[in-house]
Amino acid sequence: MLSDRDSVVRVRWRYLPRLTPWLISFLLAGRPGRVNAIADALLPLVSGAYNAHRELGALSGADNVLRPVGWLKVYETAASFAGTQYDRELMAARGLRFDELGPDEIHQLEPSLARRYAKGLFQPDSAFIASPHQLTQAFAVQFQRLGGNFAEERVRGLQPTNDGVRLDCELGFRNFDAVVIAAGAWSKELARQVGDRVMLDTERGYHLNIEPGEAGDLRRPVLFADRGFVLAPMLDGIRLTSGVELASVNAPPDFSPIRRLLPAAREALPGLSDRVTREWIGYRPSTPDSLPVIGQSPRNPAVYYAFGHQHLGLTLGPITGRLIAAAIAGRQPEFDLGPYRADRF
Ligand SMILES: Cc1cc2nc3c(=O)[nH]c(=O)nc-3n(C[C@H](O)[C@H](O)[C@H](O)COP(=O)(O)OP(=O)(O)OC[C@H]3O[C@@H](n4cnc5c(N)ncnc54)[C@H](O)[C@@H]3O)c2cc1C
């Protein structure tokens, strides 16, 4: 995969020396015994994610962008579908529902797709957010309505005080009783200042927003597994997202691989235009064991962590928020937060 320029995983080779410890730990986390334990540890988070979204969505009036339409993956051949056997076993062992589909069932679910897919895997209990921007805007407005203050400022550092934490912010120092570090891929350096050494890097990813053109209605996000891309019907167009690029957060973006996918996307969804209205890069904050860091710092009881949600940060945001709120308020957690400890690395 690493030598193929159109692979779903790409490495910027210059970054490899710095990435090596993370990469070794990532490979070790891929052993079957570990994968099972990791899947068990992710399960309470992912199973609670939808209800946590619904609660916040109802509170903030953003429930219109949360759509319970399921998640469809399509495969061009029976052989490539057979490659999902391990995934299916992991899901079945945990009671997660999925259906195996043939070509006609795929067509019934998504009539606007090209008729070239031999097999489908449909997860009916998944939901879809048609506008992450609208959702987070609505959460921010509701937070302020409830008395929260929203300030956007870079934090340069933090030091413990007798009764909390002092943040060194761009516009001066500020004292807090409790601080949540939720700075995505940039959290590692802030945690280091608290004395916690976490393994965190970034799996960079790209998307293109495309005008639908003459394409028929796409009803839900679809993964085209053989080519490693997703098409999703967002409020502002069809979104094409691609795989993973392992590189520094500071390296300039390289949109050429995702641009090369545009013809394949137009084959998958006939009628799709070639008019790209936005190009975007994001930085998935990833630990080598794919588990987030959630909970109180072992080093400083006034510091809480909420980062490292890799490919699932939008999904797991609300449930993580609820867990952190309970931790700060001194309430019992809904389930064991042990697997997400900051000192597990
Ligand atoms: C192509 C792509 C597709 C994805 N698809 C999905 C999906 O379908 N579902 C899903 O659940 N997730 C998805 N993700 C993953 C999701 O985007 C991330 O998991 C999520 O954004 C992580 O959220 P976060 O708030 O932890 O970090 P971020 O979104 O990276 O936010 C961190 C914030 O902290 C700020 N910050 C950093 N340092 C400082 C500092 N010193 N002071 C102040 N602020 C600071 C940054 O400016 C940033 O705003 C996708 C990611 C990509 C790249």
The ligand as an SDF file (V2000), in Angstrom:
LIG
                    3D

 53 58  0  0  0  0  0  0  0  0999 V2000
  -11.3590   13.5190    5.7610 C   0  0  0  0  0  0  0  0  0  0  0  0
  -11.8970   13.3160    7.1570 C   0  0  0  0  0  0  0  0  0  0  0  0
  -13.1230   12.7080    7.3270 C   0  0  0  0  0  0  0  0  0  0  0  0
  -13.6400   12.5000    8.6110 C   0  0  0  0  0  0  0  0  0  0  0  0
  -14.8670   11.9170    8.7430 N   0  0  0  0  0  0  0  0  0  0  0  0
  -15.3750   11.7130    9.9830 C   0  0  0  0  0  0  0  0  0  0  0  0
  -16.6400   11.1030   10.1420 C   0  0  0  0  0  0  0  0  0  0  0  0
  -17.3150   10.7480    9.1790 O   0  0  0  0  0  0  0  0  0  0  0  0
  -17.1190   10.9250   11.3990 N   0  0  0  0  0  0  0  0  0  0  0  0
  -16.3940   11.2990   12.5050 C   0  0  0  0  0  0  0  0  0  0  0  0
  -16.8700   11.1230   13.6300 O   0  0  0  0  0  0  0  0  0  0  0  0
  -15.1810   11.8900   12.3780 N   0  0  0  0  0  0  0  0  0  0  0  0
  -14.6530   12.0800   11.1490 C   0  0  0  0  0  0  0  0  0  0  0  0
  -13.4050   12.6290   11.0120 N   0  0  0  0  0  0  0  0  0  0  0  0
  -12.5960   12.8310   12.2220 C   0  0  0  0  0  0  0  0  0  0  0  0
  -12.9230   14.1150   12.9330 C   0  0  0  0  0  0  0  0  0  0  0  0
  -12.8290   15.1960   12.0350 O   0  0  0  0  0  0  0  0  0  0  0  0
  -11.9440   14.3210   14.0950 C   0  0  0  0  0  0  0  0  0  0  0  0
  -11.9100   13.1630   14.9160 O   0  0  0  0  0  0  0  0  0  0  0  0
  -12.3610   15.5170   14.9360 C   0  0  0  0  0  0  0  0  0  0  0  0
  -12.3040   16.7030   14.1780 O   0  0  0  0  0  0  0  0  0  0  0  0
  -11.4960   15.6810   16.1630 C   0  0  0  0  0  0  0  0  0  0  0  0
  -12.0640   16.7270   16.8980 O   0  0  0  0  0  0  0  0  0  0  0  0
  -11.2230   17.5550   17.9440 P   0  0  0  0  0  0  0  0  0  0  0  0
  -12.0930   18.6430   18.4280 O   0  0  0  0  0  0  0  0  0  0  0  0
  -10.6030   16.6020   18.9210 O   0  0  0  0  0  0  0  0  0  0  0  0
   -9.9850   18.1410   17.0930 O   0  0  0  0  0  0  0  0  0  0  0  0
  -10.0130   19.2460   15.9630 P   0  0  0  0  0  0  0  0  0  0  0  0
  -11.2750   19.1840   15.1930 O   0  0  0  0  0  0  0  0  0  0  0  0
   -8.7160   19.1230   15.2310 O   0  0  0  0  0  0  0  0  0  0  0  0
  -10.0510   20.5910   16.7970 O   0  0  0  0  0  0  0  0  0  0  0  0
   -8.9690   20.9610   17.6410 C   0  0  0  0  0  0  0  0  0  0  0  0
   -9.0560   22.4490   17.8350 C   0  0  0  0  0  0  0  0  0  0  0  0
   -8.0960   22.8440   18.8230 O   0  0  0  0  0  0  0  0  0  0  0  0
   -7.5330   24.0550   18.4060 C   0  0  0  0  0  0  0  0  0  0  0  0
   -6.2300   24.2340   19.0490 N   0  0  0  0  0  0  0  0  0  0  0  0
   -5.0940   23.4950   18.8450 C   0  0  0  0  0  0  0  0  0  0  0  0
   -4.0970   23.9420   19.6290 N   0  0  0  0  0  0  0  0  0  0  0  0
   -4.6140   24.9870   20.3340 C   0  0  0  0  0  0  0  0  0  0  0  0
   -4.0540   25.8820   21.3100 C   0  0  0  0  0  0  0  0  0  0  0  0
   -2.7960   25.7750   21.7130 N   0  0  0  0  0  0  0  0  0  0  0  0
   -4.8540   26.8430   21.8230 N   0  0  0  0  0  0  0  0  0  0  0  0
   -6.1510   26.9430   21.4310 C   0  0  0  0  0  0  0  0  0  0  0  0
   -6.7400   26.1230   20.5150 N   0  0  0  0  0  0  0  0  0  0  0  0
   -5.9550   25.1660   19.9750 C   0  0  0  0  0  0  0  0  0  0  0  0
   -7.4260   23.9290   16.8980 C   0  0  0  0  0  0  0  0  0  0  0  0
   -7.3200   25.1980   16.3070 O   0  0  0  0  0  0  0  0  0  0  0  0
   -8.7510   23.2400   16.5700 C   0  0  0  0  0  0  0  0  0  0  0  0
   -9.7680   24.1730   16.3680 O   0  0  0  0  0  0  0  0  0  0  0  0
  -12.8860   12.8750    9.7470 C   0  0  0  0  0  0  0  0  0  0  0  0
  -11.6490   13.5100    9.5750 C   0  0  0  0  0  0  0  0  0  0  0  0
  -11.1600   13.7250    8.2900 C   0  0  0  0  0  0  0  0  0  0  0  0
   -9.8130   14.4050    8.1580 C   0  0  0  0  0  0  0  0  0  0  0  0
  1  2  1  0
  2  3  1  0
  2 52  2  0
  3  4  2  0
  4  5  1  0
  4 50  1  0
  5  6  2  0
  6  7  1  0
  6 13  1  0
  7  8  2  0
  7  9  1  0
  9 10  1  0
 10 11  2  0
 10 12  1  0
 12 13  2  0
 13 14  1  0
 14 15  1  0
 14 50  1  0
 15 16  1  0
 16 17  1  0
 16 18  1  0
 18 19  1  0
 18 20  1  0
 20 21  1  0
 20 22  1  0
 22 23  1  0
 23 24  1  0
 24 25  2  0
 24 26  1  0
 24 27  1  0
 27 28  1  0
 28 29  2  0
 28 30  1  0
 28 31  1  0
 31 32  1  0
 32 33  1  0
 33 34  1  0
 33 48  1  0
 34 35  1  0
 35 36  1  0
 35 46  1  0
 36 37  1  0
 36 45  1  0
 37 38  2  0
 38 39  1  0
 39 40  1  0
 39 45  2  0
 40 41  1  0
 40 42  2  0
 42 43  1  0
 43 44  2  0
 44 45  1  0
 46 47  1  0
 46 48  1  0
 48 49  1  0
 50 51  2  0
 51 52  1  0
 52 53  1  0
M  END
$$$$
